[in-house]
Amino acid sequence: MSEQAVAESRVAEYLRNAGLIESAKVQLQAIAGGQSNPTYLLTAGSFKSVLRTKPPGALLPSAHAIDREFRVMKALEGSGVPVPKMFLYCDDTAVFGRHFYLMEFVQGRTFVEQSLPGLEADQRRAIYGEMSRVISQLHSVDYKAVGLETYGKPGSYFSRQIARWSRQCQESSLPVSDAMQQLMGWLPAHIPSDDETTLVHGDYRLDNLIFHPTEPRILAVLDWELSTLGHPMADFAYHCMSWRIPASLWRGVDGLDLRTLGIPMEHDYVNAYEHRTGREAGKHWEFYMAYNLFRMAAILHGIGERAAQGNATASNASETAAVAVPLAQIGWECAKRYDAS
């Protein structure tokens, strides 16, 4: 019996004992996409769900927190933020070899390219409007009321995150670019004095959303691994990075004819969020952008580290990680603009 067949058999027994399935057979099929936590489509007779687990091998400290993903999505059920239904969390490594959780399989559309090729201008406009609506709703959730008061530390979000990602880069065996080194020195000295705490997703972007098959409506927000209690402007600016990233580089729309495409201009998109939430973004916008480009570069640097160790989930991990250097350079340009202003 193959290693996968053994794992499928053990998972089937576990789910039957939990009362989730009746079928004697489980099939696991890897779902493409995602650089972090391996994800599988699980079928057992007519039952379909998604199994998500940690990657194998040595992991960076605090990375791949699938227990946090499970907790936050469970807490958000009924909050107005669209999330899949959570079925169970398994911490018994004898079942699958690693911790995993099981959640509802949501049928819908996923998009990767921010320019949304193949859609009409009005469809793109509606998709972007829906993304703005949902992240605004997320930042309005009373995290204490949904049981997430201990989900993170309120306050000082930027300083803690900058320290975390700087430390991760410094502990890596891979060289760190000059722009990253400059950002690691610049960012702690330029953190805005205003502070606010909300629930933040940490990786809110187009390809972490499942849209209705035909409507411009989000059915599920996925990949909550980096979620915590944090500053909403950090979360929102991260979502807006695509306006600063050239389309030719990686998942960006910079340089495209946005008006013809039906994609809002950056300032219009920011204004819509401000109108929905009552928050002011413009004053420190270039800092928020510099911080997020640094953070994204650090995340990709970590993917490069896993690729070097042979633990990366995706086959193109090394190629993706190479984007860290130009992203950090774009971030450093934002920092210089913030200084100039």
VOLUM-493022 format. One record per residue (C-alpha): residue in one letter; x, y, z. Coordinates in nm, 3 decimals. Each point is the difference from the previous one (the first is absolute). Last residue first. Layout:
! VOLUM-493022
+----+---------+---------+---------+
: aa :      xx :      yy :      zz :
+----+---------+---------+---------+
:  A :       X :       Y :       Z :
...
+----+---------+---------+---------+
This chain:
! VOLUM-493022
+----+---------+---------+---------+
: aa :      xx :      yy :      zz :
+----+---------+---------+---------+
:  S :   0.675 :   6.450 :   0.188 :
:  A :   0.361 :  -0.076 :  -0.092 :
:  D :   0.031 :  -0.255 :   0.278 :
:  Y :  -0.314 :  -0.178 :  -0.120 :
:  R :   0.134 :   0.005 :  -0.356 :
:  K :   0.326 :  -0.160 :   0.123 :
:  A :  -0.194 :  -0.272 :   0.177 :
:  C :  -0.206 :  -0.068 :  -0.312 :
:  E :   0.323 :  -0.043 :  -0.199 :
:  W :   0.119 :  -0.247 :   0.266 :
:  G :  -0.317 :  -0.200 :  -0.050 :
:  I :   0.059 :  -0.019 :  -0.375 :
:  Q :   0.351 :  -0.132 :   0.076 :
:  A :  -0.142 :  -0.256 :   0.244 :
:  L :  -0.236 :  -0.121 :  -0.271 :
:  P :   0.291 :  -0.025 :  -0.246 :
:  V :   0.192 :  -0.233 :   0.239 :
:  A :  -0.290 :  -0.214 :   0.120 :
:  V :  -0.100 :  -0.097 :  -0.356 :
:  A :   0.266 :  -0.273 :   0.009 :
:  A :  -0.215 :  -0.189 :   0.251 :
:  T :  -0.263 :  -0.065 :  -0.266 :
:  E :   0.256 :  -0.157 :  -0.234 :
:  S :   0.138 :  -0.214 :   0.283 :
:  A :  -0.351 :  -0.113 :   0.101 :
:  N :  -0.103 :  -0.101 :  -0.352 :
:  S :  -0.069 :  -0.364 :   0.091 :
:  A :  -0.224 :   0.100 :   0.290 :
:  T :   0.017 :  -0.149 :   0.349 :
:  A :   0.356 :   0.103 :   0.090 :
:  N :   0.189 :  -0.235 :   0.233 :
:  G :   0.315 :  -0.066 :  -0.206 :
:  Q :   0.220 :   0.203 :   0.232 :
:  A :   0.075 :   0.259 :  -0.269 :
:  A :  -0.370 :   0.010 :  -0.085 :
:  R :  -0.082 :   0.059 :   0.367 :
:  E :   0.242 :   0.293 :   0.011 :
:  G :  -0.142 :   0.139 :  -0.324 :
:  I :  -0.349 :  -0.013 :   0.150 :
:  G :   0.139 :   0.193 :   0.297 :
:  H :   0.135 :   0.265 :  -0.236 :
:  L :  -0.348 :   0.017 :  -0.148 :
:  I :  -0.140 :   0.081 :   0.345 :
:  A :   0.275 :   0.257 :   0.057 :
:  A :  -0.073 :   0.165 :  -0.336 :
:  M :  -0.367 :   0.017 :   0.097 :
:  R :   0.092 :   0.165 :   0.330 :
:  F :   0.228 :   0.254 :  -0.167 :
:  L :  -0.268 :   0.078 :  -0.259 :
:  N :  -0.244 :   0.035 :   0.287 :
:  Y :   0.213 :   0.240 :   0.202 :
:  A :   0.083 :   0.221 :  -0.298 :
:  M :  -0.369 :   0.013 :  -0.093 :
:  Y :  -0.112 :   0.093 :   0.349 :
:  F :   0.275 :   0.264 :   0.012 :
:  E :  -0.115 :   0.138 :  -0.336 :
:  W :  -0.358 :   0.022 :   0.128 :
:  H :   0.081 :   0.194 :   0.317 :
:  K :  -0.227 :   0.301 :  -0.052 :
:  G :  -0.222 :  -0.166 :  -0.258 :
:  A :  -0.169 :  -0.270 :   0.206 :
:  E :  -0.268 :   0.166 :   0.210 :
:  R :  -0.261 :  -0.237 :   0.143 :
:  G :  -0.379 :   0.051 :  -0.016 :
:  T :  -0.046 :  -0.364 :  -0.098 :
:  R :  -0.206 :   0.006 :  -0.319 :
:  H :   0.109 :   0.345 :  -0.118 :
:  E :   0.365 :  -0.072 :   0.078 :
:  Y :  -0.022 :  -0.327 :  -0.193 :
:  A :  -0.151 :   0.181 :  -0.300 :
:  N :   0.270 :   0.268 :   0.021 :
:  V :   0.272 :  -0.266 :  -0.012 :
:  Y :  -0.153 :  -0.148 :  -0.315 :
:  D :  -0.026 :   0.344 :  -0.158 :
:  H :   0.363 :   0.077 :   0.090 :
:  E :   0.118 :  -0.328 :  -0.154 :
:  M :  -0.189 :   0.045 :  -0.324 :
:  P :  -0.298 :  -0.228 :  -0.037 :
:  I :   0.015 :  -0.294 :  -0.242 :
:  G :  -0.240 :   0.031 :  -0.295 :
:  L :   0.260 :  -0.121 :  -0.249 :
:  T :  -0.019 :   0.325 :  -0.196 :
:  R :   0.054 :   0.201 :   0.317 :
:  L :   0.280 :  -0.227 :   0.115 :
:  D :   0.220 :   0.032 :  -0.308 :
:  L :   0.281 :  -0.215 :   0.144 :
:  G :   0.335 :   0.129 :   0.126 :
:  D :  -0.045 :  -0.116 :   0.358 :
:  V :  -0.254 :  -0.284 :   0.008 :
:  G :   0.187 :  -0.253 :   0.212 :
:  R :   0.016 :  -0.375 :   0.050 :
:  W :   0.374 :  -0.027 :  -0.062 :
:  L :   0.252 :   0.182 :  -0.216 :
:  S :  -0.156 :   0.079 :  -0.338 :
:  A :  -0.314 :   0.137 :   0.164 :
:  P :   0.221 :   0.250 :   0.181 :
:  I :  -0.058 :   0.007 :   0.378 :
:  R :  -0.120 :   0.327 :   0.154 :
:  W :  -0.375 :  -0.041 :  -0.070 :
:  S :   0.032 :  -0.363 :   0.109 :
:  M :   0.099 :   0.117 :   0.348 :
:  C :  -0.360 :   0.092 :   0.085 :
:  H :  -0.080 :  -0.308 :   0.208 :
:  Y :   0.311 :   0.066 :   0.206 :
:  A :  -0.126 :   0.355 :   0.048 :
:  F :  -0.325 :  -0.139 :   0.143 :
:  D :   0.169 :  -0.227 :   0.252 :
:  A :   0.250 :   0.259 :   0.120 :
:  M :  -0.283 :   0.253 :   0.017 :
:  P :  -0.201 :  -0.236 :   0.219 :
:  H :   0.270 :  -0.012 :   0.269 :
:  G :   0.023 :  -0.338 :   0.165 :
:  L :  -0.167 :  -0.289 :   0.176 :
:  T :   0.106 :  -0.309 :  -0.193 :
:  S :  -0.024 :  -0.162 :  -0.341 :
:  L :   0.311 :  -0.143 :  -0.165 :
:  E :  -0.137 :  -0.353 :  -0.055 :
:  W :  -0.341 :   0.128 :  -0.109 :
:  D :   0.025 :  -0.158 :  -0.345 :
:  L :  -0.359 :   0.028 :  -0.127 :
:  V :  -0.279 :   0.259 :  -0.033 :
:  A :  -0.314 :  -0.174 :  -0.119 :
:  L :  -0.312 :   0.068 :  -0.207 :
:  I :   0.105 :   0.337 :  -0.142 :
:  R :  -0.260 :   0.146 :  -0.234 :
:  P :   0.049 :   0.126 :  -0.355 :
:  E :  -0.260 :  -0.253 :  -0.122 :
:  T :   0.043 :  -0.296 :  -0.236 :
:  P :   0.189 :  -0.275 :   0.184 :
:  H :  -0.004 :   0.194 :   0.332 :
:  F :   0.349 :   0.120 :   0.089 :
:  I :   0.266 :  -0.181 :   0.202 :
:  L :   0.264 :   0.230 :   0.146 :
:  N :   0.367 :  -0.064 :   0.080 :
:  D :   0.096 :   0.071 :  -0.361 :
:  L :  -0.125 :   0.359 :   0.018 :
:  R :   0.190 :   0.104 :   0.309 :
:  Y :  -0.042 :   0.015 :   0.377 :
:  D :   0.319 :  -0.150 :   0.144 :
:  G :   0.018 :   0.134 :   0.357 :
:  H :  -0.367 :  -0.054 :   0.074 :
:  V :  -0.028 :   0.272 :   0.264 :
:  L :  -0.227 :   0.009 :   0.307 :
:  T :   0.000 :   0.353 :   0.129 :
:  T :   0.236 :   0.213 :   0.207 :
:  E :   0.076 :   0.368 :  -0.040 :
:  D :   0.308 :   0.215 :   0.041 :
:  D :   0.100 :   0.347 :  -0.116 :
:  S :   0.365 :   0.083 :   0.060 :
:  P :   0.114 :  -0.090 :  -0.351 :
:  I :   0.301 :  -0.239 :  -0.015 :
:  H :   0.301 :   0.180 :  -0.152 :
:  A :   0.299 :  -0.118 :   0.205 :
:  P :  -0.096 :  -0.369 :  -0.005 :
:  L :  -0.032 :   0.014 :  -0.383 :
:  W :   0.339 :   0.145 :  -0.090 :
:  G :   0.244 :  -0.264 :   0.128 :
:  M :  -0.181 :  -0.307 :  -0.128 :
:  L :  -0.084 :   0.196 :  -0.315 :
:  Q :   0.369 :   0.062 :  -0.073 :
:  Q :   0.087 :  -0.368 :   0.048 :
:  M :  -0.288 :  -0.099 :  -0.226 :
:  A :   0.124 :   0.244 :  -0.266 :
:  D :   0.352 :  -0.145 :   0.026 :
:  S :  -0.129 :  -0.353 :  -0.059 :
:  V :   0.013 :  -0.276 :   0.265 :
:  P :   0.221 :  -0.303 :  -0.066 :
:  L :  -0.156 :  -0.344 :   0.062 :
:  S :   0.069 :  -0.199 :   0.319 :
:  S :  -0.297 :   0.162 :   0.168 :
:  E :   0.022 :   0.120 :   0.360 :
:  Q :   0.036 :   0.362 :  -0.111 :
:  C :  -0.302 :  -0.028 :  -0.227 :
:  Q :  -0.217 :  -0.144 :   0.278 :
:  R :   0.126 :   0.264 :   0.243 :
:  S :  -0.095 :   0.279 :  -0.238 :
:  W :  -0.343 :  -0.159 :  -0.045 :
:  R :  -0.065 :  -0.011 :   0.371 :
:  A :   0.149 :   0.340 :   0.085 :
:  I :  -0.205 :   0.172 :  -0.270 :
:  Q :  -0.308 :  -0.184 :   0.122 :
:  R :   0.048 :   0.103 :   0.362 :
:  S :   0.069 :   0.362 :  -0.085 :
:  F :  -0.295 :   0.020 :  -0.237 :
:  Y :  -0.247 :  -0.158 :   0.241 :
:  S :   0.079 :   0.216 :   0.300 :
:  G :  -0.355 :  -0.048 :   0.134 :
:  P :  -0.216 :  -0.301 :   0.087 :
:  K :   0.186 :  -0.330 :   0.042 :
:  G :  -0.146 :  -0.293 :  -0.189 :
:  Y :  -0.286 :  -0.250 :  -0.007 :
:  T :  -0.073 :   0.049 :   0.371 :
:  E :  -0.307 :   0.221 :  -0.057 :
:  L :  -0.111 :  -0.229 :  -0.283 :
:  G :  -0.331 :  -0.121 :   0.143 :
:  V :  -0.238 :   0.148 :  -0.255 :
:  A :  -0.096 :   0.293 :   0.228 :
:  K :   0.364 :   0.082 :   0.070 :
:  Y :   0.079 :   0.023 :  -0.370 :
:  D :  -0.277 :   0.250 :  -0.062 :
:  V :   0.005 :  -0.027 :  -0.380 :
:  S :   0.029 :   0.337 :  -0.180 :
:  H :   0.337 :  -0.079 :  -0.160 :
:  L :  -0.145 :  -0.312 :  -0.159 :
:  Q :  -0.291 :   0.196 :  -0.143 :
:  S :   0.239 :   0.245 :  -0.167 :
:  I :   0.193 :  -0.296 :  -0.138 :
:  V :  -0.327 :  -0.135 :  -0.140 :
:  R :  -0.120 :   0.321 :  -0.162 :
:  S :   0.333 :   0.078 :  -0.163 :
:  M :   0.019 :  -0.345 :  -0.156 :
:  E :  -0.357 :   0.042 :  -0.121 :
:  G :   0.080 :   0.330 :  -0.169 :
:  Y :   0.299 :  -0.158 :  -0.170 :
:  I :  -0.219 :  -0.279 :  -0.140 :
:  A :  -0.266 :   0.251 :  -0.110 :
:  R :   0.251 :   0.212 :  -0.192 :
:  R :   0.143 :  -0.311 :  -0.162 :
:  Q :  -0.348 :  -0.104 :  -0.111 :
:  D :  -0.072 :   0.348 :  -0.137 :
:  A :   0.322 :  -0.012 :  -0.204 :
:  E :  -0.077 :  -0.341 :  -0.148 :
:  L :   0.180 :  -0.313 :   0.117 :
:  G :   0.246 :  -0.221 :  -0.188 :
:  P :   0.307 :   0.133 :   0.176 :
:  L :  -0.054 :   0.103 :   0.363 :
:  S :   0.277 :   0.265 :   0.015 :
:  Q :   0.094 :  -0.124 :   0.348 :
:  E :   0.101 :  -0.336 :  -0.143 :
:  V :  -0.082 :  -0.286 :   0.237 :
:  F :  -0.377 :  -0.043 :  -0.009 :
:  T :  -0.210 :  -0.262 :   0.174 :
:  R :  -0.354 :  -0.092 :  -0.097 :
:  G :  -0.246 :  -0.206 :   0.199 :
:  Q :  -0.069 :  -0.323 :   0.185 :
:  V :   0.074 :   0.020 :   0.373 :
:  F :   0.123 :  -0.324 :   0.157 :
:  E :  -0.077 :   0.026 :   0.370 :
:  M :   0.285 :  -0.038 :   0.244 :
:  L :   0.226 :  -0.267 :   0.145 :
:  Y :   0.302 :   0.074 :   0.212 :
:  F :   0.347 :  -0.149 :   0.012 :
:  H :   0.285 :  -0.077 :   0.238 :
:  R :   0.273 :  -0.216 :  -0.151 :
:  G :   0.065 :  -0.369 :  -0.066 :
:  F :  -0.353 :  -0.053 :  -0.125 :
:  V :  -0.172 :  -0.195 :   0.278 :
:  A :   0.291 :  -0.070 :   0.237 :
:  T :   0.066 :   0.374 :   0.018 :
:  D :  -0.304 :   0.046 :   0.225 :
:  D :  -0.060 :   0.377 :  -0.004 :
:  C :  -0.319 :  -0.022 :  -0.206 :
:  Y :  -0.224 :   0.303 :  -0.050 :
:  L :  -0.363 :  -0.046 :  -0.102 :
:  F :  -0.284 :   0.105 :  -0.229 :
:  M :   0.051 :   0.372 :  -0.071 :
:  K :  -0.258 :   0.160 :  -0.228 :
:  P :   0.164 :   0.212 :  -0.267 :
:  V :   0.037 :   0.375 :   0.060 :
:  P :  -0.193 :   0.307 :  -0.121 :
:  V :   0.040 :   0.293 :   0.244 :
:  G :  -0.351 :   0.091 :   0.115 :
:  S :   0.074 :  -0.127 :   0.350 :
:  G :  -0.206 :  -0.320 :  -0.024 :
:  E :   0.305 :  -0.227 :   0.001 :
:  L :   0.292 :   0.225 :   0.090 :
:  A :   0.105 :  -0.195 :   0.310 :
:  K :   0.042 :  -0.325 :  -0.194 :
:  M :   0.204 :   0.183 :  -0.262 :
:  V :   0.223 :   0.146 :   0.273 :
:  R :   0.057 :  -0.328 :   0.184 :
:  F :   0.072 :  -0.211 :  -0.307 :
:  E :   0.254 :   0.243 :  -0.139 :
:  R :   0.158 :   0.029 :   0.344 :
:  D :   0.043 :  -0.377 :   0.020 :
:  I :   0.147 :   0.014 :  -0.351 :
:  A :   0.291 :   0.204 :   0.129 :
:  H :   0.239 :  -0.063 :  -0.288 :
:  A :   0.285 :   0.211 :   0.142 :
:  S :   0.052 :   0.082 :   0.370 :
:  P :   0.366 :  -0.109 :  -0.013 :
:  L :   0.125 :  -0.095 :  -0.348 :
:  L :  -0.079 :  -0.357 :  -0.096 :
:  A :   0.207 :  -0.318 :  -0.021 :
:  G :  -0.160 :  -0.264 :  -0.221 :
:  P :  -0.352 :  -0.061 :  -0.124 :
:  P :  -0.248 :   0.274 :  -0.088 :
:  K :  -0.284 :   0.071 :   0.244 :
:  T :  -0.348 :  -0.122 :  -0.080 :
:  R :  -0.320 :   0.092 :  -0.178 :
:  L :  -0.278 :  -0.245 :  -0.085 :
:  V :  -0.283 :   0.132 :  -0.215 :
:  S :  -0.344 :  -0.160 :  -0.015 :
:  K :  -0.223 :  -0.211 :  -0.220 :
:  F :  -0.245 :  -0.263 :   0.124 :
:  S :  -0.185 :  -0.192 :  -0.275 :
:  G :   0.216 :  -0.311 :   0.052 :
:  A :   0.302 :   0.117 :   0.195 :
:  T :   0.181 :   0.281 :  -0.180 :
:  L :   0.281 :   0.213 :   0.139 :
:  L :   0.144 :   0.280 :  -0.212 :
:  Y :   0.346 :   0.063 :   0.138 :
:  T :   0.202 :   0.297 :   0.124 :
:  P :   0.370 :   0.016 :   0.083 :
:  N :   0.075 :   0.311 :   0.212 :
:  S :   0.230 :   0.267 :  -0.139 :
:  Q :   0.055 :   0.072 :  -0.365 :
:  G :  -0.363 :  -0.010 :  -0.106 :
:  G :  -0.130 :  -0.132 :  -0.328 :
:  A :  -0.101 :  -0.342 :  -0.123 :
:  I :  -0.232 :  -0.214 :   0.210 :
:  A :   0.144 :  -0.339 :   0.087 :
:  Q :  -0.251 :  -0.283 :  -0.032 :
:  L :  -0.096 :  -0.211 :   0.299 :
:  Q :  -0.242 :  -0.291 :  -0.032 :
:  V :  -0.182 :  -0.150 :   0.297 :
:  K :  -0.155 :  -0.345 :   0.012 :
:  A :  -0.219 :  -0.172 :   0.257 :
:  S :  -0.280 :   0.249 :  -0.060 :
:  E :  -0.211 :   0.106 :   0.297 :
:  I :   0.147 :   0.345 :   0.049 :
:  L :   0.007 :   0.274 :   0.262 :
:  G :  -0.082 :  -0.206 :   0.307 :
:  A :   0.336 :   0.062 :   0.169 :
:  N :   0.072 :  -0.375 :  -0.004 :
:  R :  -0.070 :   0.003 :  -0.374 :
:  L :   0.234 :   0.296 :  -0.041 :
:  Y :   0.285 :  -0.177 :   0.182 :
:  E :  -0.047 :  -0.323 :  -0.192 :
:  A :   0.003 :   0.184 :  -0.331 :
:  V :   0.311 :   0.197 :   0.101 :
:  R :   0.182 :  -0.325 :   0.081 :
:  S :  -0.095 :  -0.157 :  -0.331 :
:  E :   0.096 :   0.310 :  -0.197 :
:  A :   0.340 :   0.010 :   0.173 :
:  V :   0.064 :  -0.366 :  -0.081 :
:  A :  -0.104 :   0.056 :  -0.362 :
:  Q :   0.233 :   0.299 :  -0.019 :
:  E :   0.297 :  -0.204 :   0.125 :
:  S :  -0.074 :  -0.270 :  -0.256 :
:  M :  -0.137 :  -0.343 :   0.098 :
+----+---------+---------+---------+
